[in-house]
Amino acid sequence: MVVLFHGEMREMIQGGPQNTSTQDRFDCVVIGAGIAGASVAAELAVSMHVLLLERESQPGYHTTGRSAAVYTVAYGPPVIRALTRASGTFFREPESDFLSAPLLNRRGVVFPARKDQSAAMEALHDDLGDAVAKLDAAEVLMAAPLLRDGYAVGGLFDADASDIDVHALHQHYLRRFRSEGGLLRVDAEVTAIEHDGGWTVHTSTGSTTAPIVINASGAWADEIAALAGVRRRGLMPKRRTALIVAPPPGIEPQNWPMIVDVEEQFYLKPDAGKFLISPADADLSPPCDAQPDELQVAICIDRIERAFDLTIRRIESKWAGLRSFLPDGCPLAAYETDMPGFFWLAGQGGYGIQTAPALARAAAAIVQGRAMPPDIADQGVTEVSLGSIGRGVPA
């Protein structure tokens, strides 16, 4: 489910000067033009001269372009939920000249639980609290069409969960970045990074110097750090497989809720009149152009057919993406303590889209040595919760 190379993106990239052999100077270089890099670059470009580098021929080719993101405050560790809440205002009422339609479409998520999952359901309910409501077996069947009768003894319901228009969100940040004078360079794989008071970033098409480098390279974040002589953080890219299949004849599922197993062993989500299904796999992977694993495809079909009155005879498309986690499961938005000017923006896991508006603003504040924006701080987000030990703004 790769984002296509739209006309406005081509114009944006070709509208500015491309790499030359001349060494350019910027206030900041952001490595990676997925949602993390694009959003923080847009925030910083308001007051800084920013270069955004992308190794592929189009931004969002890897994880961002393969996301079926849902906005929900019921997912993730506390800092993720806080960032998600803080992002809510933008998602619901975006003030942007680059958006022509709402970013959210109310979907709802049902979490069915089998009898053997009753304890897991109670634990999840205790964890999520008021973000979800309890359902009995009959209510689960009513809310989750096609679920097999007798499969679930109960469940939970997140009524506010909404689909996110990932492409529109990504385009908003890229176009805003460009409007603020930022420069995006594609086909610019980073080959070396040198530190000598400031930073020199060498790419396949040229070199750039800046006092600040932001490592927003997703699954490649540890690899970029190693190029810069910065210690690895133990980033763990994990593959997630997804398939598109047709619903039974005569079924129109577009307005149905998303169904997520209470222990996240599978999910099923309506998508453009079809079903997007996944085994919710999380297999460790090296950073790469992830491809679907055939064993996980088979596991996905088996789990879906066991749970739903749905026979899958044909897979219309399949793909995989990487979700990258740090050992503590929380995102990192902080300067490296012993390498001035090297800033991490990594480890968003599967939550990078729904937290992007708040995380980008928080990261931009930390990069510039400014206080956390009050609306984000009010949700409990601090520099410490994002991994900062102290301010590392270069002199």
N, C-alpha and C positions, 0 to 999 in steps of 0.2 A: 504494500500500500504506500508506494513512494509518491511524494508530492511532485507533481509535474512541473516542468520548467515553463512557467507562464510568461506571457509577453511582458508584463510589467516588471518581472524579475530580470529578464534579459536586458530591458532598457536600463534598469537600475545599475546592473553590473557594467554594462558597456558605456554608461553615461559619463564615467569618470576615467581618469588616466589609469592605465594598467602598469604592471611592474616593469621596471627598466633595470639596467645594470647600476643605475645611480642608487646610492644608499640614502633612503628617506628617513626623516625624523618625525616622530609623533609624540604626543603626550602619553599615549597608551596604545599597546597592541593587544587585541583580544584574539586568542587562538580558538577557533571553532565557531561556526555560524549557525549552529542549531539554536533551539529556543533559549538556552542559557546564555550563550555568547551574544546572540542578536539582541536579547532584551537588556542585558547589562550594557552593551555597547550603545544602545539607543539612549539609555539613561545618562551615560557618561558624556555622550556627544553634545549634550546641551552646554557643557562648560569646558570640554576638553577636545583636543584634536586626536581622533581615534581611528585606528586602522583595524579592520575586522578581517581575519584570514580564514579561508576555508580550503581544505585540501581537495574537496570534490568539485565537480563542475557546477554544482548547485547547492545552496544551503539546505540543510534539513534532510539530506539524502539518507542518513542512517536512522538514529532513534526518533528524532522529531517527526520525520516524514512517515514513520511506521506506527505512530501512536494512535490508539483508539481511546483517547483520554476522556475521563469523566471527572467533573467537578463535584467533589463530595468532601465534607469535613469529617467523614467517618473513617478515613483511611490514614494509616501511617503513625509514626511516633509523635510525641507531643509537639516538637518543633515543626514538623510537617503540618500538623493540624492548625497550628498557630499561623503559619505562613499561608495556608489555604484560606483561613478565615480572613486574614488581612488582604488577600487577593480578591475577596468577594465583591467589594465595591466596584473594582474595575471590571470584573466579569459581568456584573449585572448592569452597570451604568458606565460603560467606557466613554471617556471623553477623548475622541480620536477623529482626526480628519481622514483617517485611512481605513475606517470600517463603515460598511454600508448596511450591515445586518447584525442582529444580536449574536454575541459569542456563545451564549448558552441556550440549550433547548432542553426543557425539563424532561427527564427520562424516568427517574426513580430506580432504585435497585432493591431487589428481593434477595435475601440470603436464606435459602432453604436448608433445613437440617434433617438428616436421617435420624432414626432412633439412636444409633451408635454415636451420633454427633451432638446429642443433647447437652452434654457437659461443655463442649466447645461453643455451642450456641449461648449458653448462660455466661460463659467467660467473655465472649465477644460482646454480649449485651452489657455486662458490667463495665467493660472497657469503653464502649461507645456511648453509653448513657442515653441522654436525651436526643442524640443524633439519629436514633433508630427507634422504631416501635415494634413490639412483639406481635407475631401472628400465630394463630393456631393452624392446625393442618388444613382445615377448610379454607381459611383465609389465604394461606399460601397457594392452594390450588386456584383460587379465584384470581389472585394477583399474578400468577405465573402460568399462563396458558401453555399447554403441551407437557407440563410436568406430569409424570406418571402418577396415577392415583395410588396412594399409599406410600409413595417414595419419601415424603417429608412428614415428620410429626409436628413440625412447627417451623418458625423462621423469624427473620427480622426484616424490617422495611425502612429504607432510607428514602423518604418521599421527596427530598429536595435535591437529590443527585441529578446532575444535568450533563448532557453531552457538551463537549467543548469543540468549537470549530477551530481545530488546530492550525489548519492552513491560514485562516484569516488572522489568527493571533500572531503567527510567525510573520506573516506579511506586514501586519501593523508595525511590528518592531523594526523590520528591515527597512520599510519605507520611512518610518520616523527617523531612523538612524541616518538615512540618506538625506532627509530634509534638513537635518541639523549639521550637515557638512561632513558626516562620516564617510569613510571610503571602504568599500567591500572589495576584496580580491579573492577570486576563486581560482581553482587549479593551482593553489599555492601551498603545497605540502611543506611543512617545517622540516628542515634537514639538520639544523644545528642552532643552538642558542648559547650565546656567550655573555658573561657578566664581567664587566670591568668598570665599576662605578655605576654604569647604566646597563641596559640590555641591548644586545644586537641579535635580531632574529633573522636567520638565513632561511630562505625558502627556495623552492625549485625554480623560482623566477626572479629572485632578487633579495635584497637585504634591507632591513629597517632597524633603526635605533629608537629607543624610548626608555624613559626611567621606570615604566611600569609594564609588566607583562601579566595578562590575565589568562589563566589556564582553564578554559571552558571547553575542553576537547572531549568531553564525555568519556567513552570507554578507553580513549587513548590518553587520559589525563596523567597516569603514572608514566607513560612513555614520554610524554612531553616534559614532565618533571626531570626524568633521567637525562634527557638531552640538555637540560639547563643545569645539570649538576645538583639538582634538588632531590632530597630523599623521597623515595616512593612512599605512598600512604597505604598501600595494601588494597587498592581499589579492586573490586571484584565485579567484572562485567558478567551478567547472567542473561542467557538467551531466553526469549519469550516467543513461542510459536503461535501463529494465528492462521485461521482458515476462513474462507467464505463459502457457505453452502446455501442451497435454496430451501425455503420453507415448504411444507406440504402443499399440494395444489389447493387453491382457493383460500389460503391463509394470507392475510395482510398484517404482518407483525410490526409495522413501523412505529406504532404508538405504544407498543408493549414495553414494560420495564426491562432493564438488564437483569439477568439472573446470575448470581455469583455464589458458588458453593460456600457454605459457612466456614469451611476450612480452606477455602480458595484452591480447591482441586480442579475446578473448571469455571469457565464463565461462558454465557451466551448473551449476545447483544444484537438487537435489530440494527441493521445497517443497510440503508437504501433499498428496502424491500427484501433483503436477504438476512441471513444470520452470520454474524462474526462470532466464531467460537474459538476457544483456546483451552489447553490443559493447564494453563497458568504455570507452565514449567519455569524453572529458574536454575538451569544448568550452567555451571561455570564455563566461561568461554574466553579465549584470548580476544583482544580487540580486533574486530574484523568486520567485513561485510557479511553479517550473519545470514545463514540460510536455514530453512526449516529442517528439523531432524525427523526422519521418517518414523522412528520409534515414537516420538512425541506426537506426530500426526496420528498414528494408530491409537495411542493412548487417549488422545483427545476424542476421537470418534467413539471409542468404547465408552468413555465416561459420559459423553453426551447422550448416546443411545440408551444407556442404562437409566439415565435420569429423565429423559424426555421421550414422548411418543413421537419419535423422529427417526426415520431410517435414512442414513446418508449413503447415497449411491454414487454421488459425484462431488468432487471438490472443485469449485469454480476457480479459486485462487488460493495461494498459501504463501506465507512469508514469515520472517523472523526479525526480531530487533533485539538490541542489547539494552538492558537496564543496569546501571552501574551503581554499586553500593560500596560504601566504606565500612570498615569493621563494626562501627557502632550503629550503623543503619541510618545515620543522620547526614544531611548535606554539610559541606564544608565551604564557607565563604570567608576566607581569612588570608592574611599575608603569611608567607613562610617566615618563621621567626629569625632564621639565621641567613636569609637571602633577601636583602631589602629590595622591595619592588616586585617580588614574585608573588602573585595572588592566585589562590585556588578558588575555583568555582566549580565544584565537582560533587559527585556522590548523591545526586538527587533521586536515585533509584527509579521507581515507577511514578514519581510524583512531580517530575520537572515541569510538566505543562500546567498543572493546576496551581502550582506555587510560583510560577514565573513572574507575575506582576509584582508581588511583594518581595520575592527573593532578589529580583533585579534591582529594585530600589534600595533594599537593605545592603546589598553588595556594593552598589555605587556609593552609598554613604560611607561604608567602611573603607573603600578604596581611597576616597578623598579626605578621610580623617574627620568626617562630619558625624553628628549625632544621629542615632537611629531615627527615622521618620516617626513622629508620635503615634500615628495610627497603627504602625507595625509594632512599635514598642508596647502599645496598649494591649496587644494580644499576647505579650510575654516573650517576644523575640528579642534577644540581646546579642551583642557581639560574642559573648561567651557561648551562647547556645549554638552559634554558627561556627564555632571553632577558634575564635580569636582569643589569644592570650594577652596581646597588647597591640597598640597601634604600630603598624609597620610602614607608614607612609614615607617614601624616600624624601630626604631633605632637598 
